[in-house]
Amino acid sequence: MRKYAFSRRSRLRLKNDFQAVFDVGRKVQTRNMIAWYVLSTGSNKYGLMVSKKTGGAVRRNAIKRLLREAIRLRQENFQEGIRIIIYPKAKCGIYCLKDAVDSVEELMSKADLLKKSEDVS
């Protein structure tokens, strides 16, 4: 059960961490989200930013909860050493866990951050 944890160590929390990804990271966007990412060494770290344009506090927190859960469930399919910031667009269509999982997988495959088929164990 521990391998599915989404601990504080797996999150980008400090302003300097976010700024480092923005400065040298690559940008990719899909229909629902924009992401900036850097490949590095070590464990994966994820950051979420949800704008007030997305809606009120309840809607923003719901999106963050859904995206954290989607990442938590699918993180074993991602390459190692990713530092990524995910930013849902204002009119994103994320209303349930299935929408969030589909959006995260679409984003990661477009950025080519999924493990290759021979790497998946």
Summary of the structure (lengths in Angstrom):
residues: 121
radius of gyration: 13.6
end to end distance: 16.8
largest distance: 42.9
contacts: 334
relative contact order: 0.22
helix: 45%
strand: 21%
